[in-house]
Amino acid sequence: MISTVRSDSDDARHEAVSELCDIYWYPVYSYFRKRGCSEDDAKDLTQQLFERFLEKDGFAAVDQDKGRLRSYLLTCATHLINENWRKQSRDKRGGGRTHISIDQAIAEARYRNEPRTDESPEKLFDRHWALALLKHVEIRLEEEYAKRQPVRFRALKPFIPGDTWEVGFDRLAEKTGETAQVLRTQLSRYRKAYKRLLREELANTLHEGADIDGEMESLRAALRR
């Protein structure tokens, strides 16, 4: 939950900020670009958004509102544009703040390679949030299993998301040297672990006691668009 992430220690704060940025920085950047910001303004505004989030103890604000971190950041991004803080973001660089690492070249390359869409900036933000969250879960799952079961994990990794059992286990067995039944059992374990990690990641962006199932449905809806 959000309340468990917040801490006064510098190490815990840095860890919380790093995880927050890994998931949310590109959705925020693409939101600003979709709203018509230039590359430089989008980068500056993204930096400014997270700086102000930390300055105002945004984790506490989300707790108090019993809201979702995703919705809170989107609201803050909207306010940032509406209040015309673009020039201020350039002037306020430096000064000992906690900076967010944003590779503008990578961000812009990703944005320019996005398929053309009529989606609103808000819907685009939600879709990128969902994709970033799933990527983060995949990384955690890989850290948990890949070193111990490298060949098996690589073979089954493409089939972990989702619930379909239309998997060529016999063909995979030939590649891994294991039986189809072993692979079938292991894929079931991977999928359970994947769902567990996904719920953990969602819980980390919600107020304690919030509706994780509802947020899970929001994630599915974002991916369906």
C-alpha positions as CSV (number, residue, x, y, z in Angstrom):
1,M,0.0,0.0,0.0
2,I,1.1,3.6,-0.5
3,S,1.4,4.2,3.2
4,T,4.0,1.4,3.5
5,V,6.1,3.0,0.8
6,R,6.4,6.4,2.4
7,S,9.4,6.9,4.8
8,D,11.5,9.6,6.3
9,S,14.8,7.8,5.5
10,D,16.7,8.9,2.4
11,D,17.3,5.3,1.3
12,A,13.6,4.3,1.5
13,R,12.6,7.6,-0.1
14,H,15.0,7.0,-3.0
15,E,13.8,3.5,-3.5
16,A,10.1,4.6,-3.5
17,V,10.9,7.4,-6.0
18,S,12.8,5.1,-8.3
19,E,10.0,2.6,-8.4
20,L,7.4,5.3,-8.9
21,C,9.4,6.7,-11.8
22,D,10.0,3.4,-13.5
23,I,6.3,2.8,-13.8
24,Y,4.9,6.4,-14.3
25,W,7.5,8.6,-16.1
26,Y,6.7,7.5,-19.6
27,P,2.9,7.6,-19.2
28,V,3.3,11.1,-17.8
29,Y,5.6,12.2,-20.6
30,S,3.4,10.8,-23.4
31,Y,0.4,12.6,-21.7
32,F,2.2,15.9,-22.0
33,R,3.2,15.2,-25.6
34,K,-0.4,14.2,-26.5
35,R,-1.6,17.5,-25.0
36,G,0.6,19.3,-27.5
37,C,3.8,20.0,-25.5
38,S,7.1,20.1,-27.3
39,E,9.7,17.5,-26.6
40,D,11.6,19.9,-24.2
41,D,8.5,21.1,-22.5
42,A,7.3,17.5,-22.0
43,K,10.6,16.5,-20.4
44,D,10.6,19.7,-18.2
45,L,7.0,19.2,-17.1
46,T,7.5,15.5,-16.3
47,Q,10.5,16.4,-14.2
48,Q,8.6,19.2,-12.5
49,L,5.6,17.0,-11.8
50,F,7.6,14.4,-9.8
51,E,9.6,17.1,-8.0
52,R,6.5,18.7,-6.8
53,F,5.0,15.4,-5.9
54,L,8.0,14.8,-3.6
55,E,8.0,18.3,-2.2
56,K,4.3,18.1,-1.2
57,D,4.7,14.5,0.0
58,G,2.4,13.2,-2.6
59,F,2.2,9.8,-1.0
60,A,0.5,11.4,2.0
61,A,-1.9,13.3,-0.3
62,V,-3.0,10.1,-2.0
63,D,-3.5,8.4,1.4
64,Q,-5.6,11.3,2.7
65,D,-7.8,11.3,-0.4
66,K,-8.1,7.5,-0.3
67,G,-7.4,7.6,-4.0
68,R,-5.3,5.9,-6.7
69,L,-1.8,7.1,-7.4
70,R,-2.5,6.8,-11.1
71,S,-5.5,9.2,-10.9
72,Y,-3.7,11.5,-8.6
73,L,-0.7,11.9,-10.9
74,L,-3.0,12.4,-13.9
75,T,-4.8,15.2,-12.0
76,C,-1.5,16.8,-11.1
77,A,-0.3,16.6,-14.7
78,T,-3.5,18.3,-15.9
79,H,-3.1,21.1,-13.3
80,L,0.5,21.6,-14.3
81,I,-0.5,22.3,-17.9
82,N,-3.5,24.4,-16.9
83,E,-1.4,26.6,-14.6
84,N,1.2,27.1,-17.4
85,W,4.3,26.0,-15.4
86,R,6.4,25.3,-18.5
87,K,8.7,28.3,-18.1
88,Q,8.9,27.8,-14.3
89,S,10.1,24.2,-14.9
90,R,13.1,25.5,-16.8
91,D,13.9,28.2,-14.2
92,K,13.7,25.8,-11.2
93,R,16.2,23.2,-12.3
94,G,18.9,22.5,-9.7
95,G,18.8,23.7,-6.1
96,G,19.3,20.3,-4.5
97,R,16.1,18.7,-5.6
98,T,15.6,15.0,-6.2
99,H,15.9,14.6,-9.9
100,I,14.2,12.1,-12.0
101,S,16.2,10.3,-14.6
102,I,14.5,10.8,-18.0
103,D,16.3,9.8,-21.2
104,Q,14.6,12.2,-23.6
105,A,15.9,10.5,-26.7
106,I,14.4,7.2,-25.6
107,A,11.2,8.8,-24.5
108,E,10.7,10.7,-27.8
109,A,11.7,7.7,-29.9
110,R,9.0,5.7,-28.1
111,Y,6.5,8.4,-28.5
112,R,7.2,8.8,-32.3
113,N,6.9,5.1,-32.8
114,E,3.4,5.0,-31.2
115,P,0.7,4.1,-33.7
116,R,-1.5,7.1,-34.6
117,T,-4.6,7.1,-32.5
118,D,-7.5,9.3,-31.7
119,E,-7.3,8.3,-28.0
120,S,-7.6,11.2,-25.6
121,P,-4.5,12.1,-23.6
122,E,-6.1,10.6,-20.5
123,K,-6.8,7.2,-22.2
124,L,-3.3,7.2,-23.6
125,F,-1.9,7.8,-20.1
126,D,-3.9,4.9,-18.7
127,R,-2.7,2.5,-21.5
128,H,0.9,3.4,-21.0
129,W,0.4,3.0,-17.2
130,A,-1.0,-0.5,-17.7
131,L,1.9,-1.5,-20.1
132,A,4.5,-0.1,-17.8
133,L,3.0,-1.9,-14.8
134,L,2.9,-5.2,-16.6
135,K,6.6,-4.7,-17.7
136,H,7.5,-4.1,-14.1
137,V,5.8,-7.3,-13.0
138,E,7.6,-9.2,-15.7
139,I,10.9,-7.9,-14.5
140,R,10.1,-9.0,-10.9
141,L,9.0,-12.4,-12.1
142,E,12.2,-12.8,-14.1
143,E,14.3,-11.9,-11.1
144,E,12.4,-14.5,-9.0
145,Y,12.8,-17.4,-11.5
146,A,15.1,-16.8,-14.4
147,K,18.4,-17.5,-12.5
148,R,17.1,-20.7,-11.0
149,Q,15.4,-22.0,-14.1
150,P,16.8,-20.1,-17.1
151,V,16.0,-22.6,-19.9
152,R,12.5,-23.4,-18.6
153,F,11.7,-19.8,-17.9
154,R,12.8,-18.5,-21.3
155,A,10.7,-21.2,-23.0
156,L,7.5,-20.5,-21.0
157,K,7.9,-16.7,-20.6
158,P,5.8,-15.8,-23.7
159,F,2.9,-17.8,-22.4
160,I,2.8,-16.5,-18.8
161,P,0.4,-13.6,-19.3
162,G,-3.2,-14.8,-19.9
163,D,-5.0,-18.0,-19.1
164,T,-5.0,-19.8,-22.4
165,W,-3.7,-23.4,-22.4
166,E,-3.1,-23.5,-26.1
167,V,0.6,-24.1,-25.7
168,G,2.7,-26.5,-27.6
169,F,4.1,-28.3,-24.6
170,D,5.4,-31.3,-26.6
171,R,7.4,-28.9,-28.8
172,L,8.7,-27.0,-25.9
173,A,9.6,-30.2,-24.1
174,E,11.9,-31.1,-27.0
175,K,13.7,-27.8,-26.6
176,T,14.1,-27.9,-22.9
177,G,14.7,-31.6,-22.3
178,E,11.8,-31.8,-19.9
179,T,8.4,-33.5,-20.0
180,A,5.3,-31.7,-21.2
181,Q,3.7,-32.4,-17.9
182,V,6.6,-30.7,-16.0
183,L,6.3,-27.7,-18.3
184,R,2.5,-27.6,-17.9
185,T,2.8,-27.6,-14.1
186,Q,5.5,-25.0,-14.1
187,L,3.6,-22.6,-16.3
188,S,0.7,-22.8,-13.9
189,R,3.1,-21.8,-11.1
190,Y,4.5,-18.9,-13.1
191,R,1.0,-17.7,-13.9
192,K,0.0,-17.8,-10.2
193,A,3.2,-15.9,-9.3
194,Y,2.6,-13.4,-12.1
195,K,-0.9,-12.6,-10.8
196,R,0.4,-12.4,-7.2
197,L,3.1,-9.9,-8.2
198,L,0.6,-7.9,-10.3
199,R,-1.8,-7.5,-7.3
200,E,1.2,-6.5,-5.2
201,E,2.2,-3.8,-7.6
202,L,-1.4,-2.5,-7.8
203,A,-1.7,-2.5,-4.0
204,N,1.4,-0.4,-3.8
205,T,-0.3,2.4,-5.8
206,L,-3.6,2.3,-3.8
207,H,-4.6,3.5,-0.3
208,E,-4.9,0.7,2.2
209,G,-8.2,-1.0,1.9
210,A,-8.9,0.3,-1.6
211,D,-10.5,-1.9,-4.2
212,I,-7.7,-3.8,-5.9
213,D,-10.1,-5.8,-8.1
214,G,-11.5,-2.5,-9.4
215,E,-8.1,-1.3,-10.3
216,M,-7.4,-4.6,-11.9
217,E,-10.4,-4.1,-14.1
218,S,-9.2,-0.6,-14.9
219,L,-5.9,-2.1,-16.1
220,R,-7.7,-4.6,-18.3
221,A,-9.9,-1.9,-19.7
222,A,-6.8,0.2,-20.5
223,L,-5.2,-2.7,-22.4
224,R,-8.4,-3.4,-24.4
225,R,-8.4,0.1,-26.0
